Amino acid sequence: MISHYEFTPTMQGRLLVAVRDLDPPSGGAEKSLSTLLLGLEDKNKTRIDWNVKVYQSKDRGQTSNIFSNSSIDFEMSHIKIEDIYSSLAWKFRNKHTQRSSNFLRKVHLKKKNNLFSKWLNSQFILEKKLASENEISLLGVTQLDWSAGAASSFIQANIPYVTFVRDEVCFEHPELFRSCLENADSVIVAGKGLANQIEEKFSVKSISVVHLPINFEKIYPLENLEQKLKDAQTFRFENNLTNPRIGVVGMVPEKGFQFYNDQFIPKLKEMWPEATLHVYGGGIYAKKLAKHSNTFDEGFQNQENIFPYCDIHMFRLDRVGSWGRVINEAGYFYSPSISIDIGAQSEAVGKGGGVMPYDSSPEEWINKIKEIYKNSEKYGKLAYDHRLIVDYKNSINEFITLIDGVLND
């Protein structure tokens, strides 16, 4: 049920955020959107232009405390996130790449987007009525797996909208997501490289860069950072952990599982036997990689227990360079990164590490990692300085400028 709101004369816009899930966050894309929405609300303390309503599934369970002190309102649907088709897609996944069956995942996505759209249609009828009565302009926001259904409802209700592209789902299923991207008032990406990838495949009206918003102080207090880094070095020395250590955060098929398992890890053992690979985040793929003697499944850890204990952070994507906030989170702890030259990855790394051509061999990756390792102090400082490109204050301002522009066009 949509509740009635007290609209003040200074309020101009109402942001309707329609996503599969936002709270609790299931990944970096949800964290980024949450930060932008909370930043928008914070700006409203001095200049009230927007209020925000989120439409999402309640299937993730108990919400977190991210929005506990916020006036952002939530409307929860009973649509389940998974179904028989997503289970079958996983069951019949590719044995080599470990990717889910493309055909069955498409069936799953189509059904979920249709259900989401059907639910949103009835909600938006009431939203339109309230907006008309109170002279409020509506703007939609969506992203990820259920964005096709959200876009369909925005279009049917004649509500302008923007959509974030944060992963490769629209590239894997372009026929399902084409209308979403090509009818959006603006497609939002984290970097110019990803914008180029999108424009090569879709005929979008407009594409805008809003950098990933990271509040580094919330990751770890700056005043304690220097001591944390010293303590980590002492711990490594006292526990004989001074060998070259490569960190990987979050292992899923689209982040190069097959490359690591079949090529990189065996070649690393051969070329650099003293080096070890440490996979953080847990999950089945981390366990699979840990079958190699030089690779360790470290489970879930906070960032301050990852990057100070690794010499270099490795971030590989198979198809779409969506940036990866973990690159700049690593930089905050003076940890350089190495990534792949697709999409926005070169922008994310900057000078704080290395970027490899897509067709680079494992030997070339390892040689570049060795070079960065030898100059880790230099690259670490550059990575730390480069982190400011995703400072949350600048990103929030970019987002506000964008949505204000869409509303006023």
N, C-alpha and C positions, 0 to 999 in steps of 0.2 A: 504494500500500500504506500503510495506517495503521500507524504505529509505536506501540509501547507507551510509556507515560509513567510516570515516577516521581511518584506522587501523594503529597504530604505531608499530614499530618493537618490542617493549617490551610487547605488548599485546599477550597473549597466548590463552585465553579462552573467550567464549561468553556464558553467562548464559541465557537460554531461560526459562522464568518463565510462565507456562501455568496454570492459575487458573480461577475459576469462577469470583472472584472479589478480588482485593487487595486494591484499592484506589477508593472511600472512604472505609475505613475498616469497616466491618460489625461485627467484633468480635475480641476476643483475638488472634486467630490464624493468622488473617490478620495483626494485630499489630506486632506480633512476627516476621513474615516473612518480613514485611517492615523494621523492625529494623535491621534484619540480612543483607538485601540487601543494606541498607544505610551504615551499618558498613563495608560491603565489598567494597563499593565505596569509603568510607573514607580511607581505607587502600590503595586504588589505588593511593592516592595522593603521596605516597612515593614509592609504588611498583605496577606499573600498570600491572596486570595480566588478569583482567576480565573487560568486559563491560556487561551490563544487558539489556535485552529486555523482557517486560512483555506483555503477551497476556491475555486479560480478556474481560468480557462483559461490555458494557457501561450502562447497565440497572439500575445501582445504581444511575445514575444521575451525577450531578456536582462533580468533583473530589475535594479532600481536598487540603491542602497546605503541606502535608507531604513530597511530592517529588518536591516542587516548586523550590528548589535550587539544584536539582539533575540532573544529565545527564542521568539517567535511562529513557529509552524510552518505550512508551506504544503504543500498537496496540489494538484497541477496536473492538469487534464484536457487531453485532446487536442482538445476541441471547438473548431472554428474560429469566430472571432467574426463573420466575414462569410460570405455564401454567394451563390448565384445570385440569390436573391430580393432580397437587400439591394442587389445590383448593378443588378438590373432596377428596383427602387424608385427608385434614384438616376437611372437612365437615363430613366425616364418621370416625372421630377419635374415639378411645376407650373412652367410657364414664368414666371409672374409672381412667386410667392412663393419659388420655388426649393426648396420643401419636397418631400421624397421622396413617391412615391405611397403614400398611406395604406393602400390595400388590399394592395399588395405588401410593404410594411413590416410589416403585421400578420401576413402569412403567414410572413415571416422570423422575427419575434419568437416566434410560436407554435411553430415548429419548433425554434428554439434553446432555448426554455424547456422543451420536452418532452425534448430531449436532455440538458439540464442536470439535470433532475429524475430522469431514468432513471439517470444517473451517480451523483447524490447518494444515491439510495435504497440502493444497495449500500454506500456509505461509511457511511451513518448506522446501518445494522445493526451494524457493528463498533463505532461510537461508543457506541451504546446498551449493547452488551455490556460494553465497558470501563467505562462510567459505572456500570452496575449492580454490577459486581465491586468497584468502588472507592468506592461511595457518593458519586458526584459528580452534581450537578444540571447538566443541559444547558440552554443558551439559544441560540437562533439569532438571527443578524443578517443582513439582506440589504438591497439597494437597487438601483435602476435597472433596466436592460433585462432582466436574467435573474432578477429578484426573484419573478416569478410561478412559475417552476420551482422556485426555492429554497423558497418558501412551501409549494408542493404537497408537497415532500419533508418539510419540518418537520411539516406536518399529518399526513402518513401515518405518520411515526415518533413522533407524539405528543410532539413537542418544542416547547415554547413559543418564540415568536420575536417580534422587533420588526423593523420595516422603516422605513428612511429614505425620504422623498420629497424628491428633490433636483432633479427636472426635471419636464417635462410629459408623460412617456410614459404614465403612468397615466390622464391626462385625455384623451389622444389615443386610447387603446385601453382604455376602462373595462371592457369585457366580458372582456378578458384579465387585467386586474390587480385586478378587484373582489375576488376571493376572497383574494388576497394582503393587501389592505388591511383587509378586513372581518373576517378571521380572526386578524389580528395582535394580540398582547397589548397592543401600543402602536404607533401610527404616529408616527414622529419627524419633526418639521419644525424649520426654523430660526427661524420667527416666527409670531406669532398670526394674521397676515393669511393666510398659506398654510394654516394650520389651518382657518380659516373657509372657504377655497375647497374644501378636501377634504371638510369636513362638509356642504357644500352638495350634493356629488355622491355621497358614499359613506356608508354606515352603519357607522362604525368603533366598536370597543369603547372605545378610549381614544386620545387624541392628546396628545403631549407635545412641549414645546419644548426642544430642545438647540441652543443657538446655535452658529454655525460657529466652529470652534476655529482661531484664527490666532496663531501665535507670531511677532510682529512682529520680534523680534530676529533671527530666522532669515532674514527678508526682507532686512533691512539693519540693521547695528548702530546702536543709538540714539546712541551716543557720536559717530558719524561723520555723523549725519543733518544737523545744522545746517550743517556744512561742505559737504556734498553739495548742499544747496539753494542755498547761496551760489555754489558753482562752476557750477551749472546756470544761475543767473541771469546770471552773468558770460559764460558761453558763449553764451547767447541774445543778449545785448547785443552781444557782439563779432562775432557771425555774422548780425546783422540778422534775428533770429528773434523779435522782440518783438511781432509781430502776435498777435491773439487765436487761440489754438490749442486745439482741442477734441480730446480723446483718446477713442478707443473701443478696448476690449480684447476681442478674440475676436469675429469676425463669422461668424455662421451664420444660417440662415433664421429660426429662432425668436427671434433677438435683433434682429429688425426690418430685415432686409436690404431687403425691398421698400419699407418706409417711408423708409429712408435713400436708396435708389437713385432712387425715383420722385418723392419729395416733399421730404424734408428737405434733401438736398444741393443740388438746383436752387434751392430757395427761399433757402438760406443764401447762395448766390452772388449772388442778387438783392438780398437785404435787408442783407447784411453782407459785402461783397465782399472785405474785407481779412482775414476770418476763414478759417481752414483746418481741415480735419478730418483727423486722423491715426489710421489704423487699425493696431493692433498685433496680432500673433499669426500673421500670414501666412494662407495658404490662398486658395482660388479666389474666395471672396466678397470678400476684401480687394482682390484684383486687379481684380475687376469694378467695385468702387466707385472704385478709383483711376483709372478712365477719365474720371472727372469732373476738371476742371482744378484744383479747390480741395480735392481729396482725395488723400491719400498713403498708400500701402501701406508701412508701416515694418518689416514682417517681425516675427520673434520678438525680443523684448527683455526683459531683466530689469526688474522694477518700478522700480528706481532709475534706469533709463534711459528710463522712460516718464513718470511723473507729475511729476517736477521740471521737465520740458520742455513740459508742457501746463498750460493755465490752468484747465480744467474737464474732468471725466471724465463721459462720457455713457453711460448703461446703460439700454437699452430692451428690454423683453420683450413678446412678442405676446400670450401667453395666461395664463401661470402665473408668479406672483411668488415665486420660490424663494429670494430674498434676494440672492445674488451677492456672494461674498467680495471681489471686486475693488473694490467700493465702499469697503470699510473699509481695504483695502490702499492705495487712493488717499488715503484720509484720513490714513494714517500719514505721507504725504509732503505733508500740508497741501493736498491737492488736493480741492476740493469736487466733489460729484457731482450729476447730474440724472438722475432715473429716472421710472418710470411708476407710477401709483397702482393697482397690482394686487398681491394677495397680501401678501408681507412687505416690499415695496420701501420703503414709507414708514418702516418700522422700521429698515431698513438705512441709509437716508440720514440719518434723524433731522433735526437742525437744520443739518447740514453740507452744505446744498445745496438742491435743489428737487425736488418730486414733481409730475408733471403728470397731470391727469385722462386717462383712457384715450382719450377722443375728441378730445383737443387737436389743433389744427391745427399744421402746421409753423411758421406764423407765431407761434403762441403759445409753442411750444418755443423758438424763436430769441429772442423777447422775454425769456423767463425766463432763458435763458443769458446774454443781455446784462446783465440785472440782477445775476445772480450774478457775472459778470465784473467789473462795476463795484465790487462789494463782495467781491472774491475773498479779501482778507486776513481779513475777518471770517468768511466762510463756511469758509475753509481752516482757521482755528483751531477752529471748531466741529466740522468734520469730523475733525480730529486728536483732539479730546477724545472724540468719539462712538465712535472706533475701539475703545475699551475694552469695548464691549458684546459684542465677539466675542473677547475675550482668551482664549487657549487654556486657561488654568488654570481659569477659571470654567466653561468649556464641558465640560472633562473631568470636573469635579465634578458637573455636571448629568447627564452620561452615566452616571457611576457610580451616582449616586442612583437614576436610572431603572432600570437593569438589576438593581441590588440589590433594588429594589422589586418588579420582575416576578418575580424568582427566589423571593422570600420570600412572595409572595401565596399 
